[in-house]
Amino acid sequence: MPIVWMKRAKKMRLTSQIWVSAFLRAETVAGAYAAILRKGAAGAGAIFVVHNRLDSTYTVYSPAPQTVFEAGETTERRFEKVADAVGEEEIRAYLDRQVSFDPDCWIVETERRDPPAFLTVV
């Protein structure tokens, strides 16, 4: 019985709340400021990451589409860059559209010159 549980456990995905907590901690340890801009569903809300580049421009990463995952490989969260070096108004408009589509989503922001090192970007 434990062997079956262990096989299933390998395919489990972190909840959104735990992933966000780990991301915030990792960014803080790396010397960046990171915060939750919008708290979503604890279990499975989509996560959007806003990278404030500290030069009045922003980059936004959204969850990668399922087509980039291999069959049966869904445990790691992957992101795609959907906006790069754009202004705050464009970012707000994009995120407002996402929230209206998925009110359970999370929005986190990190402020650093370099891209976030703890995201898997495809």
C-alpha positions in Angstrom: 0.0 0.0 0.0 2.7 2.6 0.8 4.3 2.0 -2.6 1.2 3.0 -4.4 1.0 6.2 -2.3 4.6 7.0 -3.1 4.1 6.6 -6.8 1.2 9.0 -6.6 3.0 11.4 -4.4 5.7 11.9 -7.1 3.1 13.5 -9.3 1.6 15.8 -6.8 1.9 19.5 -7.4 2.4 22.2 -4.8 -0.6 24.3 -4.0 -0.5 27.9 -5.2 -0.3 29.2 -1.7 2.8 27.1 -0.9 4.5 27.9 -4.2 3.9 31.6 -3.7 5.3 31.4 -0.2 8.4 29.6 -1.5 8.9 32.1 -4.3 8.6 35.1 -2.0 11.1 33.5 0.4 13.6 32.7 -2.4 13.4 36.2 -3.9 13.9 37.8 -0.4 16.9 35.6 0.3 18.3 36.6 -3.1 18.1 40.3 -2.0 14.9 41.2 -4.0 11.8 42.7 -2.6 8.8 40.5 -3.3 5.1 40.8 -2.3 1.7 39.5 -3.0 -0.4 42.0 -5.0 -3.5 39.8 -5.1 -4.2 36.7 -3.1 -6.0 34.0 -5.0 -7.3 30.5 -4.3 -5.0 28.7 -1.9 -5.3 25.3 -3.7 -5.0 25.9 -7.4 -5.2 29.5 -8.5 -3.2 30.6 -11.5 -0.1 32.6 -10.6 1.1 35.7 -12.5 4.5 37.1 -11.7 5.3 40.8 -12.2 8.9 41.6 -12.5 9.5 45.3 -11.7 12.9 46.0 -13.3 13.5 49.1 -11.2 13.7 51.3 -14.4 9.9 52.1 -14.7 9.4 49.0 -16.9 7.9 45.6 -16.1 7.9 42.1 -17.4 4.9 39.7 -16.7 5.1 36.0 -16.6 1.9 33.9 -16.8 1.3 30.2 -16.4 2.6 28.3 -19.5 0.0 26.6 -21.6 -0.5 22.9 -21.1 0.9 22.2 -24.5 4.5 22.7 -23.3 4.3 19.9 -20.8 5.2 16.3 -21.7 2.5 13.7 -21.1 2.1 13.0 -17.4 4.6 15.8 -16.5 2.6 18.4 -14.6 4.3 18.7 -11.2 6.6 21.7 -12.0 5.1 25.1 -12.5 6.3 26.7 -15.8 5.8 30.2 -17.0 5.9 32.1 -20.2 6.8 35.8 -20.7 3.7 37.6 -21.9 4.9 41.2 -21.6 8.4 42.5 -21.6 9.7 46.0 -20.8 6.3 47.7 -20.8 4.8 50.4 -18.6 2.7 50.1 -15.5 -0.6 51.0 -17.2 -0.2 48.2 -19.7 0.6 45.7 -17.0 -2.5 46.8 -15.0 -4.7 46.5 -18.0 -3.4 43.0 -18.7 -3.8 41.8 -15.1 -7.3 43.3 -14.8 -8.3 41.2 -17.8 -6.8 38.1 -16.2 -8.6 38.7 -12.9 -11.9 39.2 -14.7 -11.3 35.9 -16.5 -10.0 34.0 -13.4 -10.9 35.7 -10.0 -9.0 32.9 -8.2 -5.6 34.0 -9.6 -2.6 35.2 -7.7 -0.5 38.2 -8.6 3.0 38.5 -7.1 5.6 41.1 -7.8 9.3 41.1 -7.4 11.6 44.1 -7.6 15.0 43.4 -9.0 17.2 44.4 -11.9 17.8 40.8 -13.0 15.0 38.4 -14.1 13.7 36.2 -11.3 16.0 33.2 -11.0 13.4 30.9 -9.5 11.0 30.7 -12.4 11.0 28.0 -15.0 10.4 30.1 -18.2 9.5 28.2 -21.5 
